[in-house]
Amino acid sequence: MILDIIGEPSWLGCVVAATSVLVLVYGTRWLSNARKHALLPPGPPARWFWQKALPSANFPRAVEALVSEYGPVISLRQGSHVTIVIGRVQAAWEIMEKEAGALVDRPRFIAAGEILSRGNRILVQRSGERFRRLRYAINTHLQPKAAETYQSIQMENAQGVILDILDDPKNHQLHARRYATSVVLRIAYGKSTPTSVNDQEVVRVQKVIRNFQAVIHPGAYLVERIPVLRYFPGYTKDLDRWHNEELQLYTEQVDRVKSDIAMNTAGPSFVKSLLENSDTHQLSPDELAYLAGALFGAGSDTTAAAITVLIMAAACHPEVQTRVQEEIDTVVGRERLPSFNDEDILPRLRAFAHEALRWRPITPIGLPHRATRDIIWRDQCIPEGATVFGNHWAITRDPDVFPDPETFDPQRWLTKDGAFREDLRAFTYGFGRRVCPGQHVANRSIYINLALLLWSFRLAQNPAAPIDTSAFGDGVIAHAAPFEVVFTPRTEEKVLRGMLEKVAV
């Protein structure tokens, strides 16, 4: 039709034709985007790109309020970017689990991923060949069969926690941190020397963890919205310094294992296995150092936070504590310590642990995923390129699955016959193909610490210093503010010490 109007093809005709094609293409894209926009899950009004779409403080509870207002899946719009937040159990299952292949990717982390970690940290690694190599390498040491081999390490250190509490009950949170760090040092690097909270390695680990938590917090760095800022003189000064500090720490640990191997004194460890199988894993020196550091850093931090939540829950809910202790006394008795062999026959204890981590989730915000294609859920569109959060705090407050969610009720995890329910999930360790690879080791740490704590002590609040169960940090990993607990031994202290000081087999 165009040629009929203007006659012979000419430069003008070509321009008109090209313009028509561009109008058609971009018009189609505009309509497609308009349809996507219309199908977005509901949410608050859009913000300009320089405004924060995510709340700066008290993020989990702010999201829970939005979920209660708008529905189980909400959209937060910031300029042209869309963030999807999932806040209910069924939606998390249908999207984060069933559509896991489309959500294995992470969004771009400029501050935490590219500058601080130089692309080596598996937690913020984009999907692709590098992620698959890192994931395969770490799974070799954290899969269920491998996790069983660490039980003696965990038992020995959990007994140490009880002894530490007997000596210094006020610093129970530090003792939990000492436990977690010591176990990870043994698993990752084969470090056999005793670890205390004052060890320089522990101090350096905690500094690295604090730095990373500060950087990865949603909205912490403007460079995520304005990438060109990274090239401004001085903008990355702190991030560059922190990178050098953590890489030096991780590399020193790897070098120690190399030295032990050369002297034929190296015990089993994750790093030793990686070094001996370097042809299989094909990791660069920095990739190897950071992969072991993922255990060293995040692994110890989450475990310490979880143990602290268990202590808080027991002290704040004495009636529930009593029922679990009755079960322990019936199954284990008072003549021996609980062991890993008892776990499957202690359903009340398992239910207590699951309820504690639902009641106060250790990663309440959740870590972001990135949709690599459009996901259609109940006539709503999660568009390709969207950032997708499974928000643990909101999910664990789902009133349809967890009625009266602020009530601490381990019975919700048990059947009428008292068996542990395998059909109920709170997604403690994340979702889909990005689920925490260390979950099997973490579960064993949670179990043995809780079993020994409740076997050894009666935990209670100090009436003069009641526990504030809402006082948690606002980081990606939520740590409780310091709180006081009264630990009363359930066995004569001398006898208890004698049993605990025996080396676990």
Contacts in CASP RR format, 6 or more apart in sequence:
PFRMAT RR
TARGET T0000
AUTHOR 0000-0000-0000
METHOD contacts of the structure
MODEL  1
MILDIIGEPSWLGCVVAATSVLVLVYGTRWLSNARKHALLPPGPPARWFW
QKALPSANFPRAVEALVSEYGPVISLRQGSHVTIVIGRVQAAWEIMEKEA
GALVDRPRFIAAGEILSRGNRILVQRSGERFRRLRYAINTHLQPKAAETY
QSIQMENAQGVILDILDDPKNHQLHARRYATSVVLRIAYGKSTPTSVNDQ
EVVRVQKVIRNFQAVIHPGAYLVERIPVLRYFPGYTKDLDRWHNEELQLY
TEQVDRVKSDIAMNTAGPSFVKSLLENSDTHQLSPDELAYLAGALFGAGS
DTTAAAITVLIMAAACHPEVQTRVQEEIDTVVGRERLPSFNDEDILPRLR
AFAHEALRWRPITPIGLPHRATRDIIWRDQCIPEGATVFGNHWAITRDPD
VFPDPETFDPQRWLTKDGAFREDLRAFTYGFGRRVCPGQHVANRSIYINL
ALLLWSFRLAQNPAAPIDTSAFGDGVIAHAAPFEVVFTPRTEEKVLRGML
EKVAV
2 13 0 8 1.000
2 16 0 8 1.000
2 17 0 8 1.000
2 20 0 8 1.000
3 9 0 8 1.000
3 13 0 8 1.000
6 12 0 8 1.000
6 13 0 8 1.000
6 16 0 8 1.000
35 381 0 8 1.000
36 374 0 8 1.000
36 381 0 8 1.000
36 383 0 8 1.000
39 376 0 8 1.000
39 379 0 8 1.000
39 380 0 8 1.000
39 381 0 8 1.000
40 75 0 8 1.000
40 77 0 8 1.000
40 82 0 8 1.000
40 380 0 8 1.000
40 381 0 8 1.000
40 383 0 8 1.000
41 70 0 8 1.000
41 71 0 8 1.000
41 73 0 8 1.000
41 74 0 8 1.000
41 75 0 8 1.000
41 84 0 8 1.000
41 380 0 8 1.000
41 382 0 8 1.000
42 70 0 8 1.000
42 71 0 8 1.000
42 74 0 8 1.000
42 75 0 8 1.000
43 66 0 8 1.000
43 70 0 8 1.000
43 74 0 8 1.000
43 75 0 8 1.000
43 76 0 8 1.000
44 66 0 8 1.000
44 70 0 8 1.000
44 74 0 8 1.000
44 76 0 8 1.000
46 77 0 8 1.000
46 78 0 8 1.000
46 79 0 8 1.000
47 53 0 8 1.000
47 77 0 8 1.000
47 78 0 8 1.000
47 79 0 8 1.000
48 78 0 8 1.000
48 79 0 8 1.000
49 78 0 8 1.000
49 79 0 8 1.000
49 80 0 8 1.000
49 81 0 8 1.000
49 225 0 8 1.000
50 225 0 8 1.000
50 226 0 8 1.000
51 78 0 8 1.000
52 78 0 8 1.000
52 219 0 8 1.000
53 76 0 8 1.000
53 77 0 8 1.000
53 78 0 8 1.000
53 81 0 8 1.000
53 83 0 8 1.000
54 76 0 8 1.000
54 83 0 8 1.000
54 218 0 8 1.000
54 219 0 8 1.000
55 62 0 8 1.000
55 63 0 8 1.000
56 219 0 8 1.000
57 474 0 8 1.000
58 474 0 8 1.000
59 218 0 8 1.000
59 364 0 8 1.000
59 365 0 8 1.000
59 474 0 8 1.000
60 364 0 8 1.000
60 365 0 8 1.000
60 391 0 8 1.000
60 392 0 8 1.000
60 393 0 8 1.000
60 394 0 8 1.000
60 478 0 8 1.000
61 393 0 8 1.000
63 74 0 8 1.000
63 85 0 8 1.000
63 87 0 8 1.000
63 389 0 8 1.000
63 391 0 8 1.000
63 393 0 8 1.000
63 394 0 8 1.000
64 87 0 8 1.000
64 391 0 8 1.000
64 393 0 8 1.000
64 394 0 8 1.000
64 397 0 8 1.000
66 74 0 8 1.000
66 85 0 8 1.000
67 74 0 8 1.000
67 85 0 8 1.000
67 87 0 8 1.000
67 88 0 8 1.000
67 391 0 8 1.000
67 394 0 8 1.000
71 88 0 8 1.000
72 86 0 8 1.000
72 87 0 8 1.000
72 88 0 8 1.000
72 90 0 8 1.000
72 91 0 8 1.000
73 84 0 8 1.000
73 85 0 8 1.000
73 86 0 8 1.000
73 87 0 8 1.000
73 88 0 8 1.000
73 91 0 8 1.000
73 95 0 8 1.000
73 377 0 8 1.000
73 380 0 8 1.000
73 382 0 8 1.000
74 84 0 8 1.000
74 85 0 8 1.000
74 87 0 8 1.000
75 82 0 8 1.000
75 83 0 8 1.000
75 84 0 8 1.000
75 85 0 8 1.000
75 386 0 8 1.000
76 82 0 8 1.000
76 83 0 8 1.000
76 84 0 8 1.000
76 85 0 8 1.000
77 83 0 8 1.000
78 225 0 8 1.000
81 386 0 8 1.000
81 387 0 8 1.000
82 383 0 8 1.000
82 385 0 8 1.000
82 386 0 8 1.000
82 387 0 8 1.000
83 368 0 8 1.000
83 386 0 8 1.000
83 387 0 8 1.000
83 388 0 8 1.000
83 389 0 8 1.000
84 371 0 8 1.000
84 382 0 8 1.000
84 386 0 8 1.000
84 387 0 8 1.000
84 388 0 8 1.000
84 389 0 8 1.000
85 388 0 8 1.000
85 389 0 8 1.000
85 390 0 8 1.000
85 391 0 8 1.000
85 394 0 8 1.000
86 92 0 8 1.000
86 95 0 8 1.000
86 96 0 8 1.000
86 388 0 8 1.000
86 389 0 8 1.000
86 390 0 8 1.000
86 391 0 8 1.000
86 394 0 8 1.000
86 395 0 8 1.000
87 390 0 8 1.000
87 391 0 8 1.000
87 394 0 8 1.000
87 395 0 8 1.000
87 398 0 8 1.000
88 394 0 8 1.000
88 395 0 8 1.000
88 398 0 8 1.000
88 400 0 8 1.000
88 401 0 8 1.000
89 395 0 8 1.000
89 398 0 8 1.000
89 400 0 8 1.000
89 401 0 8 1.000
89 425 0 8 1.000
89 426 0 8 1.000
89 427 0 8 1.000
90 398 0 8 1.000
90 400 0 8 1.000
90 401 0 8 1.000
91 377 0 8 1.000
92 390 0 8 1.000
92 395 0 8 1.000
92 427 0 8 1.000
92 431 0 8 1.000
93 425 0 8 1.000
94 377 0 8 1.000
95 103 0 8 1.000
95 375 0 8 1.000
95 377 0 8 1.000
95 382 0 8 1.000
95 388 0 8 1.000
96 103 0 8 1.000
96 369 0 8 1.000
96 388 0 8 1.000
96 390 0 8 1.000
96 427 0 8 1.000
96 430 0 8 1.000
96 431 0 8 1.000
96 432 0 8 1.000
97 431 0 8 1.000
97 432 0 8 1.000
99 375 0 8 1.000
99 377 0 8 1.000
100 431 0 8 1.000
100 432 0 8 1.000
100 433 0 8 1.000
101 372 0 8 1.000
101 432 0 8 1.000
101 433 0 8 1.000
102 371 0 8 1.000
102 372 0 8 1.000
102 373 0 8 1.000
102 375 0 8 1.000
103 369 0 8 1.000
103 370 0 8 1.000
103 371 0 8 1.000
103 372 0 8 1.000
103 375 0 8 1.000
103 388 0 8 1.000
103 431 0 8 1.000
103 432 0 8 1.000
103 433 0 8 1.000
103 434 0 8 1.000
104 127 0 8 1.000
104 131 0 8 1.000
104 369 0 8 1.000
104 372 0 8 1.000
104 432 0 8 1.000
104 433 0 8 1.000
104 434 0 8 1.000
105 126 0 8 1.000
105 127 0 8 1.000
105 369 0 8 1.000
105 370 0 8 1.000
105 371 0 8 1.000
105 372 0 8 1.000
106 124 0 8 1.000
106 125 0 8 1.000
106 126 0 8 1.000
106 127 0 8 1.000
106 367 0 8 1.000
106 368 0 8 1.000
106 369 0 8 1.000
106 370 0 8 1.000
106 434 0 8 1.000
107 368 0 8 1.000
107 369 0 8 1.000
107 370 0 8 1.000
107 385 0 8 1.000
107 387 0 8 1.000
108 114 0 8 1.000
108 126 0 8 1.000
108 224 0 8 1.000
109 124 0 8 1.000
109 216 0 8 1.000
109 224 0 8 1.000
110 221 0 8 1.000
110 223 0 8 1.000
110 224 0 8 1.000
110 227 0 8 1.000
110 230 0 8 1.000
111 215 0 8 1.000
111 216 0 8 1.000
111 220 0 8 1.000
111 221 0 8 1.000
111 223 0 8 1.000
111 224 0 8 1.000
111 239 0 8 1.000
112 121 0 8 1.000
112 124 0 8 1.000
112 212 0 8 1.000
112 215 0 8 1.000
112 216 0 8 1.000
113 119 0 8 1.000
113 121 0 8 1.000
113 124 0 8 1.000
114 230 0 8 1.000
115 223 0 8 1.000
115 230 0 8 1.000
115 236 0 8 1.000
115 239 0 8 1.000
115 240 0 8 1.000
115 243 0 8 1.000
116 211 0 8 1.000
116 212 0 8 1.000
116 215 0 8 1.000
116 239 0 8 1.000
116 242 0 8 1.000
116 243 0 8 1.000
116 246 0 8 1.000
117 124 0 8 1.000
117 243 0 8 1.000
117 290 0 8 1.000
118 243 0 8 1.000
118 247 0 8 1.000
118 286 0 8 1.000
119 125 0 8 1.000
120 286 0 8 1.000
120 287 0 8 1.000
120 289 0 8 1.000
120 290 0 8 1.000
120 291 0 8 1.000
121 290 0 8 1.000
121 294 0 8 1.000
122 131 0 8 1.000
122 134 0 8 1.000
122 135 0 8 1.000
122 138 0 8 1.000
122 290 0 8 1.000
122 291 0 8 1.000
122 294 0 8 1.000
123 294 0 8 1.000
123 298 0 8 1.000
123 367 0 8 1.000
124 216 0 8 1.000
125 131 0 8 1.000
125 134 0 8 1.000
127 372 0 8 1.000
130 287 0 8 1.000
133 281 0 8 1.000
133 282 0 8 1.000
133 283 0 8 1.000
133 287 0 8 1.000
134 283 0 8 1.000
134 287 0 8 1.000
134 291 0 8 1.000
135 437 0 8 1.000
136 281 0 8 1.000
137 274 0 8 1.000
137 281 0 8 1.000
137 283 0 8 1.000
137 291 0 8 1.000
138 270 0 8 1.000
138 291 0 8 1.000
138 294 0 8 1.000
138 295 0 8 1.000
138 437 0 8 1.000
139 437 0 8 1.000
140 146 0 8 1.000
140 273 0 8 1.000
141 187 0 8 1.000
141 270 0 8 1.000
141 273 0 8 1.000
142 437 0 8 1.000
142 438 0 8 1.000
142 440 0 8 1.000
142 441 0 8 1.000
143 440 0 8 1.000
144 440 0 8 1.000
147 438 0 8 1.000
147 440 0 8 1.000
147 441 0 8 1.000
147 444 0 8 1.000
149 268 0 8 1.000
150 183 0 8 1.000
150 186 0 8 1.000
150 187 0 8 1.000
150 441 0 8 1.000
150 444 0 8 1.000
151 340 0 8 1.000
151 444 0 8 1.000
151 448 0 8 1.000
152 504 0 8 1.000
152 505 0 8 1.000
153 183 0 8 1.000
153 186 0 8 1.000
153 187 0 8 1.000
154 183 0 8 1.000
154 441 0 8 1.000
154 444 0 8 1.000
154 445 0 8 1.000
154 448 0 8 1.000
155 339 0 8 1.000
155 340 0 8 1.000
155 448 0 8 1.000
155 504 0 8 1.000
156 503 0 8 1.000
156 504 0 8 1.000
157 179 0 8 1.000
157 182 0 8 1.000
157 183 0 8 1.000
158 179 0 8 1.000
158 445 0 8 1.000
158 448 0 8 1.000
158 449 0 8 1.000
158 452 0 8 1.000
159 337 0 8 1.000
159 452 0 8 1.000
159 500 0 8 1.000
159 501 0 8 1.000
159 504 0 8 1.000
160 175 0 8 1.000
160 179 0 8 1.000
160 500 0 8 1.000
161 175 0 8 1.000
161 176 0 8 1.000
161 178 0 8 1.000
161 179 0 8 1.000
161 307 0 8 1.000
161 449 0 8 1.000
161 452 0 8 1.000
161 453 0 8 1.000
162 452 0 8 1.000
162 453 0 8 1.000
162 456 0 8 1.000
162 457 0 8 1.000
162 496 0 8 1.000
162 500 0 8 1.000
163 497 0 8 1.000
163 500 0 8 1.000
163 501 0 8 1.000
164 171 0 8 1.000
164 172 0 8 1.000
164 175 0 8 1.000
164 178 0 8 1.000
165 172 0 8 1.000
165 175 0 8 1.000
165 457 0 8 1.000
165 487 0 8 1.000
166 487 0 8 1.000
166 489 0 8 1.000
166 493 0 8 1.000
166 496 0 8 1.000
166 497 0 8 1.000
168 175 0 8 1.000
169 485 0 8 1.000
169 486 0 8 1.000
169 487 0 8 1.000
170 484 0 8 1.000
171 197 0 8 1.000
172 308 0 8 1.000
172 311 0 8 1.000
172 485 0 8 1.000
172 487 0 8 1.000
173 304 0 8 1.000
173 308 0 8 1.000
173 480 0 8 1.000
173 482 0 8 1.000
174 197 0 8 1.000
175 197 0 8 1.000
176 303 0 8 1.000
176 304 0 8 1.000
176 307 0 8 1.000
176 308 0 8 1.000
176 311 0 8 1.000
176 449 0 8 1.000
177 197 0 8 1.000
177 202 0 8 1.000
177 206 0 8 1.000
177 300 0 8 1.000
177 304 0 8 1.000
178 195 0 8 1.000
178 196 0 8 1.000
178 197 0 8 1.000
178 202 0 8 1.000
179 303 0 8 1.000
179 304 0 8 1.000
179 307 0 8 1.000
179 445 0 8 1.000
179 449 0 8 1.000
180 299 0 8 1.000
180 300 0 8 1.000
180 301 0 8 1.000
180 303 0 8 1.000
180 304 0 8 1.000
180 307 0 8 1.000
180 445 0 8 1.000
181 195 0 8 1.000
181 201 0 8 1.000
181 202 0 8 1.000
181 205 0 8 1.000
181 300 0 8 1.000
181 304 0 8 1.000
182 194 0 8 1.000
182 195 0 8 1.000
183 300 0 8 1.000
183 303 0 8 1.000
183 441 0 8 1.000
183 445 0 8 1.000
184 295 0 8 1.000
184 296 0 8 1.000
184 297 0 8 1.000
184 299 0 8 1.000
184 300 0 8 1.000
184 303 0 8 1.000
185 191 0 8 1.000
185 195 0 8 1.000
185 201 0 8 1.000
185 296 0 8 1.000
186 192 0 8 1.000
186 269 0 8 1.000
187 269 0 8 1.000
187 270 0 8 1.000
187 295 0 8 1.000
187 441 0 8 1.000
188 253 0 8 1.000
188 269 0 8 1.000
188 270 0 8 1.000
188 271 0 8 1.000
188 292 0 8 1.000
188 293 0 8 1.000
188 295 0 8 1.000
188 296 0 8 1.000
189 253 0 8 1.000
189 254 0 8 1.000
189 256 0 8 1.000
189 257 0 8 1.000
189 269 0 8 1.000
189 270 0 8 1.000
189 271 0 8 1.000
189 292 0 8 1.000
189 296 0 8 1.000
190 257 0 8 1.000
190 266 0 8 1.000
190 267 0 8 1.000
190 268 0 8 1.000
190 269 0 8 1.000
190 271 0 8 1.000
190 272 0 8 1.000
191 256 0 8 1.000
192 267 0 8 1.000
195 201 0 8 1.000
195 202 0 8 1.000
196 202 0 8 1.000
201 249 0 8 1.000
204 245 0 8 1.000
204 249 0 8 1.000
205 249 0 8 1.000
205 296 0 8 1.000
205 297 0 8 1.000
205 300 0 8 1.000
207 245 0 8 1.000
208 242 0 8 1.000
208 245 0 8 1.000
208 246 0 8 1.000
208 249 0 8 1.000
208 297 0 8 1.000
209 297 0 8 1.000
209 298 0 8 1.000
209 300 0 8 1.000
209 301 0 8 1.000
211 242 0 8 1.000
211 245 0 8 1.000
211 246 0 8 1.000
212 246 0 8 1.000
212 297 0 8 1.000
212 298 0 8 1.000
213 301 0 8 1.000
213 475 0 8 1.000
213 476 0 8 1.000
213 477 0 8 1.000
214 220 0 8 1.000
215 221 0 8 1.000
215 239 0 8 1.000
215 242 0 8 1.000
216 476 0 8 1.000
217 474 0 8 1.000
217 475 0 8 1.000
217 476 0 8 1.000
218 365 0 8 1.000
218 368 0 8 1.000
222 229 0 8 1.000
223 229 0 8 1.000
223 230 0 8 1.000
223 235 0 8 1.000
229 235 0 8 1.000
230 236 0 8 1.000
247 286 0 8 1.000
247 289 0 8 1.000
247 290 0 8 1.000
250 289 0 8 1.000
250 290 0 8 1.000
250 292 0 8 1.000
250 293 0 8 1.000
250 296 0 8 1.000
251 285 0 8 1.000
251 289 0 8 1.000
253 271 0 8 1.000
253 289 0 8 1.000
253 292 0 8 1.000
253 293 0 8 1.000
253 296 0 8 1.000
254 271 0 8 1.000
254 275 0 8 1.000
254 285 0 8 1.000
254 288 0 8 1.000
254 289 0 8 1.000
254 292 0 8 1.000
257 266 0 8 1.000
257 269 0 8 1.000
257 271 0 8 1.000
257 272 0 8 1.000
257 275 0 8 1.000
258 275 0 8 1.000
260 266 0 8 1.000
260 267 0 8 1.000
260 272 0 8 1.000
261 272 0 8 1.000
261 275 0 8 1.000
261 276 0 8 1.000
266 272 0 8 1.000
270 292 0 8 1.000
270 295 0 8 1.000
271 288 0 8 1.000
271 292 0 8 1.000
274 281 0 8 1.000
274 283 0 8 1.000
274 288 0 8 1.000
274 291 0 8 1.000
274 292 0 8 1.000
275 288 0 8 1.000
281 288 0 8 1.000
283 291 0 8 1.000
295 438 0 8 1.000
298 477 0 8 1.000
299 438 0 8 1.000
299 442 0 8 1.000
301 477 0 8 1.000
302 362 0 8 1.000
302 363 0 8 1.000
302 436 0 8 1.000
302 442 0 8 1.000
302 477 0 8 1.000
303 442 0 8 1.000
303 445 0 8 1.000
303 446 0 8 1.000
304 479 0 8 1.000
305 362 0 8 1.000
305 477 0 8 1.000
305 478 0 8 1.000
305 479 0 8 1.000
305 480 0 8 1.000
306 357 0 8 1.000
306 362 0 8 1.000
306 442 0 8 1.000
306 445 0 8 1.000
306 446 0 8 1.000
307 445 0 8 1.000
307 446 0 8 1.000
307 449 0 8 1.000
308 479 0 8 1.000
308 480 0 8 1.000
309 356 0 8 1.000
309 357 0 8 1.000
309 359 0 8 1.000
309 360 0 8 1.000
309 362 0 8 1.000
309 480 0 8 1.000
310 352 0 8 1.000
310 353 0 8 1.000
310 356 0 8 1.000
310 446 0 8 1.000
310 449 0 8 1.000
310 450 0 8 1.000
310 453 0 8 1.000
311 453 0 8 1.000
311 459 0 8 1.000
311 485 0 8 1.000
312 356 0 8 1.000
312 360 0 8 1.000
312 467 0 8 1.000
312 469 0 8 1.000
312 480 0 8 1.000
312 483 0 8 1.000
312 485 0 8 1.000
313 320 0 8 1.000
313 352 0 8 1.000
313 355 0 8 1.000
313 356 0 8 1.000
313 359 0 8 1.000
313 360 0 8 1.000
313 408 0 8 1.000
314 320 0 8 1.000
314 321 0 8 1.000
314 352 0 8 1.000
314 453 0 8 1.000
314 454 0 8 1.000
314 459 0 8 1.000
315 321 0 8 1.000
315 459 0 8 1.000
315 460 0 8 1.000
315 461 0 8 1.000
315 467 0 8 1.000
315 485 0 8 1.000
315 486 0 8 1.000
316 408 0 8 1.000
316 461 0 8 1.000
316 467 0 8 1.000
316 469 0 8 1.000
317 408 0 8 1.000
318 460 0 8 1.000
320 352 0 8 1.000
320 408 0 8 1.000
320 410 0 8 1.000
321 454 0 8 1.000
321 458 0 8 1.000
321 459 0 8 1.000
323 348 0 8 1.000
324 348 0 8 1.000
324 349 0 8 1.000
324 352 0 8 1.000
324 410 0 8 1.000
324 454 0 8 1.000
325 454 0 8 1.000
325 455 0 8 1.000
325 458 0 8 1.000
325 490 0 8 1.000
327 346 0 8 1.000
327 347 0 8 1.000
327 348 0 8 1.000
327 349 0 8 1.000
328 338 0 8 1.000
328 346 0 8 1.000
328 349 0 8 1.000
328 451 0 8 1.000
328 454 0 8 1.000
328 455 0 8 1.000
331 342 0 8 1.000
331 345 0 8 1.000
331 346 0 8 1.000
332 338 0 8 1.000
332 342 0 8 1.000
332 451 0 8 1.000
332 455 0 8 1.000
334 490 0 8 1.000
334 491 0 8 1.000
336 499 0 8 1.000
337 452 0 8 1.000
337 455 0 8 1.000
337 499 0 8 1.000
337 500 0 8 1.000
338 346 0 8 1.000
338 448 0 8 1.000
338 451 0 8 1.000
338 452 0 8 1.000
338 455 0 8 1.000
340 444 0 8 1.000
340 447 0 8 1.000
340 448 0 8 1.000
342 451 0 8 1.000
343 349 0 8 1.000
343 350 0 8 1.000
343 447 0 8 1.000
343 451 0 8 1.000
346 451 0 8 1.000
347 414 0 8 1.000
347 418 0 8 1.000
347 419 0 8 1.000
347 420 0 8 1.000
348 410 0 8 1.000
348 414 0 8 1.000
348 418 0 8 1.000
349 447 0 8 1.000
349 450 0 8 1.000
349 451 0 8 1.000
349 454 0 8 1.000
350 413 0 8 1.000
350 420 0 8 1.000
350 447 0 8 1.000
351 410 0 8 1.000
351 411 0 8 1.000
351 412 0 8 1.000
351 413 0 8 1.000
351 414 0 8 1.000
351 420 0 8 1.000
352 410 0 8 1.000
352 450 0 8 1.000
353 446 0 8 1.000
353 447 0 8 1.000
353 450 0 8 1.000
354 410 0 8 1.000
354 413 0 8 1.000
354 424 0 8 1.000
354 426 0 8 1.000
354 428 0 8 1.000
355 408 0 8 1.000
355 409 0 8 1.000
355 410 0 8 1.000
355 412 0 8 1.000
355 413 0 8 1.000
356 408 0 8 1.000
357 426 0 8 1.000
357 428 0 8 1.000
357 446 0 8 1.000
358 396 0 8 1.000
358 402 0 8 1.000
358 426 0 8 1.000
358 428 0 8 1.000
359 396 0 8 1.000
359 406 0 8 1.000
359 408 0 8 1.000
360 469 0 8 1.000
360 472 0 8 1.000
360 478 0 8 1.000
360 480 0 8 1.000
361 392 0 8 1.000
361 393 0 8 1.000
361 396 0 8 1.000
361 426 0 8 1.000
361 428 0 8 1.000
361 478 0 8 1.000
362 428 0 8 1.000
362 477 0 8 1.000
362 478 0 8 1.000
363 392 0 8 1.000
363 430 0 8 1.000
363 476 0 8 1.000
363 477 0 8 1.000
363 478 0 8 1.000
364 391 0 8 1.000
364 392 0 8 1.000
364 393 0 8 1.000
364 472 0 8 1.000
364 478 0 8 1.000
365 389 0 8 1.000
365 391 0 8 1.000
365 392 0 8 1.000
365 393 0 8 1.000
365 475 0 8 1.000
365 476 0 8 1.000
366 389 0 8 1.000
366 390 0 8 1.000
366 391 0 8 1.000
366 392 0 8 1.000
366 430 0 8 1.000
366 476 0 8 1.000
367 389 0 8 1.000
367 430 0 8 1.000
367 434 0 8 1.000
367 476 0 8 1.000
368 387 0 8 1.000
368 388 0 8 1.000
368 389 0 8 1.000
369 387 0 8 1.000
369 388 0 8 1.000
369 389 0 8 1.000
369 390 0 8 1.000
369 431 0 8 1.000
369 434 0 8 1.000
370 385 0 8 1.000
370 386 0 8 1.000
370 387 0 8 1.000
370 388 0 8 1.000
371 382 0 8 1.000
371 383 0 8 1.000
371 384 0 8 1.000
371 385 0 8 1.000
371 386 0 8 1.000
371 388 0 8 1.000
372 384 0 8 1.000
372 385 0 8 1.000
373 384 0 8 1.000
374 381 0 8 1.000
374 382 0 8 1.000
374 383 0 8 1.000
374 384 0 8 1.000
375 381 0 8 1.000
375 382 0 8 1.000
376 382 0 8 1.000
382 388 0 8 1.000
390 427 0 8 1.000
390 430 0 8 1.000
390 431 0 8 1.000
392 426 0 8 1.000
392 427 0 8 1.000
392 428 0 8 1.000
392 430 0 8 1.000
395 426 0 8 1.000
395 427 0 8 1.000
396 402 0 8 1.000
396 405 0 8 1.000
396 426 0 8 1.000
397 405 0 8 1.000
397 406 0 8 1.000
398 405 0 8 1.000
399 405 0 8 1.000
401 424 0 8 1.000
402 412 0 8 1.000
402 426 0 8 1.000
403 412 0 8 1.000
412 424 0 8 1.000
413 420 0 8 1.000
413 421 0 8 1.000
413 424 0 8 1.000
414 420 0 8 1.000
414 421 0 8 1.000
415 421 0 8 1.000
428 439 0 8 1.000
429 435 0 8 1.000
429 436 0 8 1.000
429 438 0 8 1.000
429 439 0 8 1.000
429 442 0 8 1.000
430 436 0 8 1.000
436 442 0 8 1.000
453 459 0 8 1.000
455 490 0 8 1.000
456 489 0 8 1.000
456 490 0 8 1.000
456 491 0 8 1.000
456 496 0 8 1.000
456 500 0 8 1.000
457 487 0 8 1.000
457 488 0 8 1.000
457 489 0 8 1.000
457 490 0 8 1.000
458 487 0 8 1.000
458 488 0 8 1.000
458 490 0 8 1.000
459 485 0 8 1.000
459 486 0 8 1.000
459 487 0 8 1.000
459 488 0 8 1.000
460 485 0 8 1.000
460 486 0 8 1.000
460 488 0 8 1.000
461 467 0 8 1.000
461 484 0 8 1.000
461 485 0 8 1.000
461 486 0 8 1.000
462 484 0 8 1.000
462 485 0 8 1.000
462 486 0 8 1.000
465 483 0 8 1.000
465 484 0 8 1.000
467 483 0 8 1.000
467 484 0 8 1.000
467 485 0 8 1.000
468 481 0 8 1.000
468 483 0 8 1.000
471 480 0 8 1.000
471 481 0 8 1.000
471 483 0 8 1.000
472 478 0 8 1.000
472 479 0 8 1.000
472 480 0 8 1.000
472 481 0 8 1.000
473 479 0 8 1.000
473 480 0 8 1.000
473 481 0 8 1.000
489 496 0 8 1.000
491 499 0 8 1.000
END
